[in-house]
């Protein structure tokens, strides 16, 4: 709180605190606020549910707006102006606080976007930017980012476009658009109208032979569990299994993707064992804990400990068994651009058709019946980055130093 010598007061509140009863007591009397300024009033946590979106908006209407004064006129002359409300920020999702305020007729809206054209249509149809995208996401190149930048510099005159301010670099904007489109649309276009459509627009599929030519650095299995013996097998969730790897070229490969429904619990356990034999480089297994609370992990480990599976035990496979607490939409949004642009590549023989179709149908948790496949791909893509590879260096000694 700051009080100035011109008899004014400025006080800051966090967006989660209450401003009820805010006032200024001065020698001239008690005054209610003459101006409220909301700067980035919402956070990611405020858009995770419809209830969260409404709570923030309703708080503003009932608490903040009601804390102001209406204009006072005498004999047609303005004696005291109405309290002003200024809202600064960018929309994060349809129906959030900023989105609703922008549609409120009591507010004048000043919206600025980094460009004044349909950015999706522009990048989808521009000959040079399409080639730029192909270069950027070519997993056969040693340094695709460098090659894409050189292509841009060679065709800069044809590829540059007008932006709201000269400080924006077209090359850097394109990298952000192709890499994280949702964030680009939110932060730089102030546009959330298409969030709710199908998230994935394209994918790259390559043959098993092409994919297995890569040198893989890390491989893991991620599992999204479901119940067994479901009566409504059509509408019930499936078990989803993703085997994914990172390679020396920094691309990620979904080497196997499967959806399964089991009649017996042991069928699920045996299927995991089969996958471990099929992919001998799996070092980590992530299993969602919500359904079986760790019982399935215990059964898998017990099966692995049997004499006939001694080979599996010797691999030192690490299990990650955690509850799903993170918002799924937030988690899945992190892989959208990587799938669309081919940073995550799918194996044509081992990623089953229904698995990939379910992923491509994802339109947000609220609008999607099944999200098992995309959930396991997101878990793989995010968690494999956290796995540390410890390379043991082998040193040789002159035999004479050992007295041999």
TADA-V715862 format. One record per backbone hydrogen bond with DSSP energy under -0.5 kcal/mol. CO is the residue of the C=O (numbers start at 0). NH is the residue of the N-H. Records with the same first field share a line. If there is no record, write none. Layout:
CO->NH  NH
This chain:
1->9
3->6  7
7->3
9->1
13->16
18->21
21->32
23->25  30
25->28
28->25
30->23
33->83
35->85
36->38
37->39  87
42->45
43->46
44->47
48->52
49->53
50->54
51->55
52->56
53->57
54->58
55->59
56->60
57->61
58->62  63
59->64
63->66
64->67
68->82
71->78  79
73->76
76->73  78
79->71
83->35
85->37  87
87->39
92->95
95->99
96->100
97->101
98->102
99->102
100->103
102->104
103->106
107->109
108->110
113->163
116->118
117->121
118->122
119->123
120->124
121->125
124->126
125->129
126->130
127->131
128->132
129->133
130->134
131->135
132->136
134->137
136->138
137->140
142->146
143->147
144->148
145->149
146->150
147->151
148->152
149->153
150->154
151->154
152->155
154->157  158
155->159
164->167
167->169
168->172
169->173
170->174
171->175
172->176
173->177
174->178
175->179
179->183
180->184
181->185
182->186
183->187  188
184->190
187->113
191->194
193->195  196
196->195
198->200
202->204
203->345
205->347
206->210
207->211
208->212
209->212
210->213
213->215
214->247
217->245
218->282  283
219->243
220->285
221->241
222->224  287
223->239
230->232
231->235
238->259
239->223
240->257
241->221  243
242->254  255
243->219
244->252
245->216  217
246->249
250->246
251->344
252->244  254
253->346
255->242
256->351
257->240
259->238
261->228
263->266  267
264->267  268
265->269
266->270
267->271
268->272
269->273
270->274
271->275
272->276
273->277
274->278
277->279
278->281
282->317
283->220
284->286  319
285->222
286->321
288->292
291->294
293->297
294->298
295->299
296->300
297->301
298->302
299->303
300->304
302->305
303->312
305->308
306->309
308->311  312
309->313
311->314
312->315
317->284
318->320
319->286  321
321->288
322->324
326->330
327->331
328->332
329->333
330->333
331->334  335
332->335
334->338
335->339
336->340
337->342  343
338->341
342->251  344
343->203
344->253
345->205
346->350
349->256  351
351->355
352->356
353->357
354->358
355->359
356->360
358->361
361->198  199
363->362  366  367
364->367
370->374
371->375
372->376
373->377
374->378
375->379
376->380
377->381
378->382
379->383
382->385  386
383->386
387->389
388->390
389->391
390->392
392->394
397->400
398->401  403
399->402
